[in-house]
Amino acid sequence: MSTAVLRRTSLYDSHKQLGGRLVDFHGWELPVQYEGILKEHNAVRTQCGLFDVSHMGQVWVRGPQALAFLQKTNTNDISRIGPGRAIYSHLTNEQGGVVDDVIVSCFAPDRYFIVVNAATAEGDFAWLAKQAEGFDAALENKSDYYGMIAIQGPKAAGIVAIDTPAALALPRFGALELSIFDQPSIITRTGYTGEDGFEFIVPSEILSRVWDNLLTKGRSLGAVPCGLGARDTLRLEAGYLLYGQDIDTEHTSAEAGYGWVVKFAKGDFIGRAALLAQKEAGLKRRMMGVRLLERGVPRPGAPVSIEGRPAGTLCSATFSPTLQAGIGMGYLDRPDLKPGARLSVLIHNKEVPAEVVAMPFYVSEGLKNVKA
Amino acid sequence: MSKPEACRYLKSHEWAELEGGVAAVGVSEHAQHEISDVVFVELPKLGRQVKQGEACCIIESVKAAFDIYAPLSGEVVAVNDAVVKDPAVVNRSPHEEGWLFKIKASKPAEADALMDYPGYQAFLKTAVADGSH
């Protein structure tokens, strides 16, 4: 157990006051839950939830060659977004392994903004800075400057509209620069829950004012503070990857079932040759969604077998509050498997019957109505 | 089912209420709060012989699995299927509808090794104080 001092976000006192159970999350002291994971999960699916995601990192990329630099380091085609738009993408190394999964926003042809994962923020910045050599583009790591709040769920738009009505016009993956409490801030219509929602990226000094304001005004519309526990069940139901657990440098985007973020046609990028070779050779393993056919709760690391033969392990797994069933996803050495294929998951030394299911496990009806 | 004050407790937060040589077993109010939302319970099989302190039942929350230990040695003579159908009953009513199983005690004197209610309350205070709960 590390005895290193945990980092706290500027909402630490709020979390304590709200009864949050604080845990060590990649070196950050953050709430795993307030009143309970099920309640918080269901609030996001039916009403609204607020998350402190200030551990996430932020990097500005500015300069005439900002786009060229991003095209080199990203698998997705960043030229597809213009000002006011964001895109989900992977950063890959020469071997095609995933260095991080990120959201890149464009605010001007020479001004982009990357949100990176907490656990990888320092490493990403060093890696990006190295790749930026030779480009007329300046990188600025603002991870310590910004705090970040996600407001998610079918009621999120109505709550956000109260004080920031401009955000309501955002399409899904829209990105807006605006002033909040006289501070330059960003709102994106993005999230990690599978519901409609917004992420507020604001200077840390106003973070607690933004949090209090959204929570106070959102309470009557059903908004509750949510912890990392609900964040994890929500994102897994939505089929979103958790970096470090589901993907890393040992796995590729295609293996993770995210081949769609790799755009070979856009031209060269780091890892392109390796990924193209893998595509031509065919996948030897692939991320599969698994659902238990009997009661039980699978956990990360649970071995999966097919007709008694080991086929892989689950990277992420939990009890799905929405489906009321055990679900998980993991790399199986049978990329040919189709939904309905039978397998079993080892839980407490017992083989529990399960089947392959299409991902995501859950699709929000409300999200379908948000302009793309 | 049981009054907290009439129960005996393990340090791992199981309660046992011994009546006529049969002990009903469940988890304490403190334990249900710490476990949080119970979503799955795996009960011991009827007829199983268990030893005092043996892990014989599993309670799972969304985040984690918790072993439940037998407070007394003996045979499992009843299990509460209601907690399998509706695991949240363990949270709502840990001492009554949320009981888990019953043991026909083979060594009733083992109960002397368990904490009584005031002892358990005192234990909770020290456990919480040193953060080891």
Contacts between the chains, C-beta under 8 A, distances in Angstrom:
chain1	res1	chain2	res2	distance
A	32	B	63	6.9
A	33	B	36	6.6
A	36	B	36	5.5
A	36	B	37	5.0
A	37	B	36	6.7
A	37	B	37	5.7
A	37	B	61	7.5
A	37	B	62	4.4
A	37	B	63	6.7
A	38	B	37	4.4
A	38	B	39	7.5
A	38	B	62	6.7
A	39	B	37	7.8
A	41	B	62	7.9
A	229	B	62	6.1
A	229	B	63	5.6
A	233	B	62	6.1
A	295	B	40	6.0
A	295	B	84	7.4
A	296	B	40	6.3
A	296	B	42	8.0
A	297	B	39	6.4
A	297	B	40	5.0
A	297	B	60	4.4
A	297	B	62	7.9
A	297	B	65	6.9
A	299	B	65	7.2
A	318	B	62	6.2
A	319	B	39	4.4
A	319	B	40	6.7
A	319	B	60	7.1
A	319	B	62	5.4
A	321	B	39	7.9
A	321	B	62	7.2
A	348	B	42	7.0
A	348	B	58	6.2
A	348	B	65	7.4
